[in-house]
Amino acid sequence: MALKLARRAAIAPFIVMDVLRAANERAAAGADVLHLEIGQPGTAAPAPVREAARRALEEDVLGYTETLGLPPLREAIARHYRDSYGAAVDPARVVVTTGSSAAFILAFLAAFEPGDRVALAAPGYPAYRNILTALDLVPVELATGPAERFQPTVELLQRERDLAGLVVASPANPTGTMIDEPTLAAIARYCAGAGIRLVSDEIYHGITYGARAATALGMSDSAIVINSFSKYFSMTGWRIGWMVAPPDMVRAIECLAQNLFISPPSLSQHAALAAFSCHEELRSYVARYAENRALLLEELPKAGLDRFAPADGAFYLYADIAHLTNDSSEFCRRMLREIGVAATPGIDFDPARGHQTLRLCFAGDAPTIAEAARRLTGWRR
């Protein structure tokens, strides 16, 4: 007799990981692949981070740490907010996590009850929607477009009923759009007044191409801020992130983390201690992303790709391809099969409308991005 599969496990796939698998299978068969699908820097962690990891391997037993993270790392994260934003953060509010993914799980479990309705922008990062669903929460997707700059607004929130939470991301994945400080403050005020828990995903902070990203810290006493060493700090595979939680939530989050994760990876925590000394190297990475972005914005219109969300930050172009196809999944499969360029179909980010969009990541090295542009231009002519 077949045993049951839990209903909460029947969530949608994270499609970009399926695309990565297909791209790797192509590469394993001997064909070349240009990776513009996966959202990660093409660079290794900065040299001081890698050196700190080597020292930890030689000098530390790398056992369990405190559940909330190494105290020196929590203090370093708090200093980062003082130095980068002028925000005073008590290290006791800092929770180090196994990537931002664990931070979202802990935040959602601590803040919401099963059945609670949590709003988020569509298009948006699919794991928000899928984690909420797996936890028996109800994702409420706010259909956004150019008029809203693909971001939640107070007006969109006012149209919904019984919201318990709102997830915002600025810069956003997949669009790269940002919420300016006055608008974010207005959203925070509305949420506080309406009893809506604001969760601010700030994982792409540091990667912007004009205005600086605003943090929700200080805008609301009840807001949860989530960040990670993955993107700006170029440490995706190290699986280390953090959140700044309201004081009254810290103990609840700690108890959840003790039982779910015990502690974040010890080696990654020791390595991350060195990350805040690497801004010069990290800014050079952002400068390279800016060059890649400029190249694609210049070259892709020659391939018929000329309708993009405003890429204010992060390292993505979110393209409207309605004039080229009504099936973004097949379009991306053809692209990989015929020219070896891997991209992510928009249905990963917007199940209702994403069949006419795709996302390209420009965080790779300059030759890869230039060659991808060349192939796309030749393919579409």
C-alpha positions in Angstrom: 0.0 0.0 0.0 1.4 3.4 -1.0 1.9 5.7 1.9 0.6 9.3 1.7 2.6 12.3 0.8 1.9 15.3 3.0 -0.1 18.0 1.4 2.3 20.7 2.4 5.0 19.0 0.4 3.0 19.4 -2.8 4.3 22.9 -3.5 5.5 24.3 -6.8 9.1 23.7 -7.8 11.7 26.5 -7.7 12.0 26.4 -11.5 15.3 28.1 -11.7 16.9 25.1 -10.0 15.3 22.9 -12.6 16.8 25.1 -15.3 20.2 24.8 -13.6 19.9 21.0 -13.6 19.1 21.0 -17.3 22.0 23.3 -18.0 24.3 21.1 -16.1 23.1 18.0 -17.9 23.9 19.8 -21.2 27.4 20.7 -19.9 28.0 17.1 -18.7 27.1 15.9 -22.2 29.9 18.1 -23.6 28.0 21.1 -24.8 28.8 24.6 -23.6 26.5 26.6 -21.4 26.3 30.3 -20.6 24.7 30.6 -17.2 22.3 33.5 -17.0 19.7 31.6 -15.0 21.0 31.2 -11.5 21.0 34.3 -9.3 24.5 34.2 -7.9 27.7 36.2 -8.4 30.3 34.7 -10.7 33.0 35.5 -8.3 34.4 33.6 -5.3 34.0 35.0 -1.8 36.5 37.8 -1.1 40.1 36.7 -0.3 39.9 37.7 3.4 36.8 35.6 3.8 38.5 32.5 2.3 41.6 33.1 4.4 39.4 33.3 7.6 37.9 30.0 6.6 41.3 28.4 6.2 42.4 29.7 9.6 39.2 28.4 11.2 39.7 24.9 9.7 43.2 24.8 11.2 42.5 26.4 14.6 38.9 25.8 15.5 37.0 22.5 16.3 34.0 23.9 14.3 31.4 22.6 16.7 28.0 24.0 17.4 27.8 27.7 18.0 25.1 29.5 20.0 21.8 29.1 18.1 21.6 32.9 17.4 25.1 32.9 16.0 28.7 33.7 17.1 28.5 36.8 19.4 31.3 38.6 17.5 29.5 38.0 14.2 26.2 39.4 15.6 28.1 42.4 16.9 29.8 42.9 13.4 26.3 42.8 11.8 25.1 45.4 14.2 28.1 47.6 13.4 27.3 47.2 9.7 24.0 48.9 10.2 25.6 51.7 12.2 28.3 52.2 9.6 26.2 51.8 6.4 22.8 53.2 7.5 23.5 55.2 10.6 21.0 52.8 12.4 21.6 51.7 16.0 20.9 48.0 16.3 21.3 46.0 19.5 23.3 42.9 18.7 20.8 41.0 20.8 18.3 41.5 18.0 20.6 39.9 15.4 19.9 36.3 14.5 22.4 34.5 12.3 20.8 31.9 10.0 21.5 29.2 7.5 21.1 31.6 4.6 18.2 33.9 4.2 16.1 30.9 3.5 16.2 29.8 7.1 15.5 33.4 8.1 12.3 33.4 6.2 11.2 30.1 7.6 11.9 31.3 11.2 10.2 34.7 10.6 7.1 33.2 9.1 6.8 30.6 11.8 7.3 33.1 14.6 5.0 35.8 13.1 2.1 34.0 11.6 -0.5 31.4 12.4 -1.7 28.7 9.9 -4.3 30.3 7.5 -2.9 33.8 7.9 -2.8 35.8 4.7 0.6 37.3 3.7 0.9 39.7 0.8 3.8 39.8 -1.7 4.4 41.3 -5.1 4.0 39.4 -8.3 6.3 39.1 -10.0 8.4 38.1 -7.0 10.9 35.6 -5.5 9.1 32.2 -5.8 10.4 30.8 -2.5 8.3 33.4 -0.5 5.2 32.0 -2.0 6.3 28.4 -1.8 7.5 28.6 1.8 4.3 30.3 2.9 2.3 27.6 1.2 4.3 24.8 2.9 3.7 26.4 6.3 -0.1 26.4 5.7 -0.1 30.2 5.2 -1.9 31.9 2.4 0.2 33.9 -0.1 -1.7 36.9 -1.4 0.0 38.0 -4.7 -0.4 41.6 -5.5 -0.3 42.0 -9.3 2.2 44.7 -10.0 3.4 46.2 -13.2 5.1 49.3 -14.6 2.6 51.7 -13.0 3.7 50.4 -9.5 7.3 49.8 -10.6 6.7 46.2 -9.9 6.5 46.9 -6.1 3.7 46.7 -3.5 2.0 50.0 -2.7 -0.3 51.2 0.0 -3.1 51.4 -2.6 -2.7 47.8 -3.5 -2.7 46.8 0.2 -5.9 48.7 0.9 -7.7 46.6 -1.7 -7.0 43.4 0.3 -8.7 42.1 3.4 -7.4 40.5 6.6 -3.7 40.7 5.8 -1.4 39.4 8.6 1.8 40.2 6.8 3.6 41.8 3.9 6.9 40.8 2.3 8.8 43.5 0.4 12.1 43.2 -1.4 14.1 46.2 -2.5 16.1 45.7 -4.7 13.7 43.0 -5.9 14.2 39.6 -7.5 13.4 39.2 -10.5 12.8 42.8 -11.5 15.7 44.7 -9.8 13.3 47.5 -8.9 13.6 49.5 -5.7 11.3 51.2 -3.2 12.5 54.7 -2.3 12.8 55.7 1.3 9.6 57.8 1.5 7.5 55.1 -0.1 9.0 52.4 2.1 8.3 54.5 5.2 4.7 55.0 4.0 4.3 51.3 3.6 5.8 50.7 7.0 3.4 53.2 8.6 0.4 51.6 6.9 1.4 48.1 8.0 1.9 49.2 11.6 -1.5 50.9 11.7 -3.3 48.0 10.0 -1.7 45.3 12.2 0.3 43.9 9.3 3.7 42.4 10.0 6.3 43.9 7.6 9.1 41.5 6.5 11.7 43.4 4.5 14.0 41.3 2.3 17.2 43.4 1.9 19.4 40.7 0.4 20.4 42.8 -2.6 21.5 45.8 -0.6 24.8 47.1 -1.8 24.1 46.2 -5.4 22.5 49.3 -6.8 23.1 51.5 -9.9 22.0 54.9 -8.7 20.1 55.6 -5.5 21.1 53.8 -2.4 18.7 51.2 -1.0 16.7 52.1 2.1 16.4 49.8 5.1 13.1 49.2 7.0 15.0 49.3 10.2 13.8 52.2 12.3 10.6 52.6 10.2 8.6 50.2 12.3 9.2 48.7 15.7 7.5 45.5 14.5 9.3 45.0 11.1 11.6 42.0 10.5 14.6 42.7 8.3 16.3 39.9 6.5 19.7 39.9 4.7 22.4 37.5 3.7 26.0 37.2 2.8 25.1 35.5 -0.5 24.7 38.3 -3.0 26.7 41.5 -2.3 29.2 39.6 -0.2 29.5 36.8 -2.9 29.0 33.9 -0.5 26.0 32.0 -1.9 27.3 28.5 -1.2 28.4 29.3 2.3 24.7 29.4 3.3 24.9 32.2 5.9 22.4 35.0 6.4 20.8 37.0 9.2 17.7 38.8 10.4 17.1 41.7 12.7 14.1 40.8 14.7 11.9 42.9 17.0 13.0 42.4 20.6 9.8 40.7 21.6 10.3 38.0 18.9 13.9 37.1 19.5 13.3 34.4 22.2 10.6 32.7 20.1 12.8 32.7 17.0 15.7 31.3 19.1 13.5 28.4 20.4 12.4 27.6 16.8 16.0 27.8 15.5 17.3 25.6 18.4 14.9 22.8 17.3 14.9 23.3 13.5 18.6 24.1 12.8 20.5 23.9 16.2 23.0 26.5 14.9 24.2 28.1 11.6 27.2 26.5 9.9 30.2 27.2 12.1 32.8 27.5 9.4 30.7 30.0 7.4 30.2 32.1 10.5 33.9 32.4 11.1 34.5 33.2 7.5 31.7 35.8 7.4 33.4 37.7 10.2 35.9 38.9 7.6 33.3 40.0 5.1 32.8 43.5 6.4 36.4 44.3 5.8 36.1 43.6 2.1 34.1 46.6 0.8 36.7 47.7 -1.7 36.8 44.3 -3.4 33.0 44.0 -3.2 32.5 47.4 -4.8 34.6 46.2 -7.7 32.2 43.3 -8.1 29.3 45.8 -8.3 31.1 47.9 -10.8 31.4 44.8 -13.0 27.7 44.0 -12.7 27.1 47.6 -13.8 29.2 47.1 -16.9 27.4 43.8 -17.7 24.0 45.5 -17.2 25.0 48.4 -19.5 26.2 45.9 -22.2 22.9 43.9 -22.1 20.7 47.0 -22.2 22.6 48.2 -25.3 22.8 44.9 -27.1 19.6 43.0 -26.3 17.3 45.3 -28.2 19.1 44.0 -31.3 17.7 40.6 -30.3 14.2 42.0 -29.9 14.5 42.1 -26.1 13.8 45.7 -25.3 11.0 45.7 -22.7 12.6 45.6 -19.2 11.5 46.4 -15.7 13.7 49.2 -14.3 16.8 47.4 -13.2 17.7 49.8 -10.3 19.6 47.2 -8.3 20.3 43.5 -7.9 21.8 41.8 -11.0 18.8 40.8 -13.2 16.9 42.0 -16.3 13.2 41.0 -16.2 12.1 41.1 -19.8 8.6 41.2 -21.4 8.7 38.8 -24.3 4.9 38.8 -25.1 5.8 40.0 -28.7 8.0 36.9 -29.1 6.2 34.1 -27.4 3.3 33.1 -25.1 5.2 30.2 -23.6 8.3 31.4 -21.7 9.2 27.9 -20.6 9.5 26.6 -24.1 11.2 29.8 -25.2 13.9 29.2 -22.5 14.2 25.5 -23.3 14.8 26.5 -27.0 17.3 29.1 -26.0 19.3 26.5 -24.0 19.0 23.8 -26.6 19.8 26.0 -29.7 22.4 28.5 -28.4 23.4 27.2 -25.0 22.1 30.3 -23.1 20.3 29.4 -19.8 17.6 31.8 -18.6 14.7 31.5 -16.2 11.1 31.6 -17.5 8.9 34.2 -15.9 6.4 31.6 -14.6 8.8 31.0 -11.7 8.2 34.5 -10.5 4.6 35.1 -11.7 2.5 32.0 -12.3 -0.4 34.0 -13.7 1.5 36.2 -16.2 5.0 34.9 -16.3 4.4 32.9 -19.5 5.3 36.2 -21.3 8.4 37.1 -19.4 11.9 35.8 -18.6 14.7 36.7 -16.3 18.4 37.1 -17.2 21.1 37.2 -14.5 24.1 39.4 -15.4 26.3 38.5 -12.4 28.7 36.4 -14.4 32.0 37.4 -15.8 32.1 40.0 -18.6 33.1 37.5 -21.4 30.2 35.3 -20.6 27.7 38.1 -20.7 29.1 39.5 -23.9 29.0 36.1 -25.6 25.4 35.6 -24.4 24.4 38.9 -25.9 26.2 37.9 -29.2 24.4 34.6 -29.4 21.0 36.0 -28.5 21.4 38.7 -31.2 22.3 36.1 -33.8 19.5 33.8 -32.7 16.8 36.3 -33.0 17.8 37.8 -36.3 
